[in-house]
Amino acid sequence: MGADELAFWLRARTVGGTIIIELHGELDMLAHRELGPTVHALMCRANVDADVDVDVDVDVIVDLRAVTFLDAGGIRLLLAIREHVMRRGGALRLIRGTPRVSHVLRIVRLDGSFTMLDTLPRALTENMGAVGGGRTSG
């Protein structure tokens, strides 16, 4: 990794009305600061895409499988996502990360605060063939 490359990034796409956010790398305070505005923009874009002036229900899945490190900053990022989704009356689900990431969530007693999945729901994976999504970094 070069000196100007960040140790984290995200990829987001919308499939059947569900925003799928894949988080990659080290989720720390810098990741929270850099990726937070991107996540906020994704939630706001859901309103624009729906062509309405009020908040709409937002269904979000955050994929943690490619997260290699999680500390307080990464936890703050997850909590910020949860807050955005809750304010819009939506549903948030997390795809479990590595045992290390799951352990951190357990230690801070947040594992029960999220709906956890083992994989992306089949209905969404079947619809992903026609959907693109690029790398977005902080």
N, C-alpha and C positions, 0 to 999 in steps of 0.2 A: 504494500500500500504506500503510495506516494505521500509526501508531506502535506499536500493540499487536499488529499482525499479524506473524507469523513469515515469514521468507523461504523456508520449506520446509514440506512436509507429506507425508503418505503416505496411500495408499488401499490397503487390503488386502481380499482376498476369497479364498475357498477354492473351487476348481473341481475336481471329480473327485478329491479328496484332495490336490491341489496348492495350496499357499499362494502366491498371487500378490501381491507387494508392489510397488506403483508408487511410486517416490520422485519428488518434485517439488521444484524450486527449488534453493537453494544448500545443498549438503551440506558443512558446516563443523563446527567443534568444538561449537557450540551445537546443531546438528542431531543430532550424535552423542549428546550429553548428553540431549536432549529426546526423540528418537525411539528410542534404544536400549532403554529400558524397554518401550515399545510393541511393539517387535520381539520382545523376550524374552517378553512376555505372549502374543504370537501363537504362538510356538513351544511354550510351555507349554499353551496352549489346544488344540493338536493332540492332546496326551495326554488332556485332558478329553473332547474330541469323540470320541476313539477309545474312551472309557470303560475305560481301563486305568490301572494304577498304575505302570507302567514306561514308560521312553522308547520311543517308536515311531519308525519311519522317517518322516522328514519330507521331502517333496519341495517345494522352494521355488524360485520364479522371482522375481528382482528385476529390475524394469523400470527402466532408467536413461534412457529416451528423453526424459523431461521434466526431467532434472537439468541445471541451467544453470551450476553451479559445483561443483568437487570439489577439496577440499584434504585435508590430513592427517586432519582430523576425519571427513570423509566416507569416507576410506579406512578409518579405524578402525571406522566403522559397518559397512562391507562385510565387514571381517575378523571383526567380532563376529557378524554373521549367519552367515558361513561356519563359525565355531566352533560356534555353536548347532546348525547342521545336521549338522556332522560328528559331534558328540557323540551325536546321535540316529541316526546311521547313514543319514542321508538324502542327497539329491542337491540341489545348488545350481547353478542356472544364472542367468546375467545376460543381459538383453537389452541390446545395445550402446546406448550413449548417443551424444551428439553427438561429432564428431571431437575436440573439446577434451577431453571426458571420457575418451574412448578414449586420447588422447595422454597424459593424466596417468597412467592405469593402465599404459601402456607405459613411461613414464619411470621409474616406481617398480618396474618389472618384475613387475607383478601380472597383466598381461594373460594370461599363460599359467597363472596359478593358478586361474582360473575357467573353467568351460565357458561359452562365449559363444554367444548366439543373435542373429539379426537381427530376429526377430519372435516373438511368442507362438506356440507350436505350434498348428497348426490344430485338433487334437483338443480343445484347451482353449477356443479361440475359439468353436467350435461349441456347447460346453456353457455358455457364459457368458450366453446369453439369459435363462435362468431364475435367474441368480445376481445378487444385489445386492451393493453395497459402497459404503460411505460414506467421506467425507473424514475422516481422522484426523490431527490436527496435534499437534505436540509441546507 
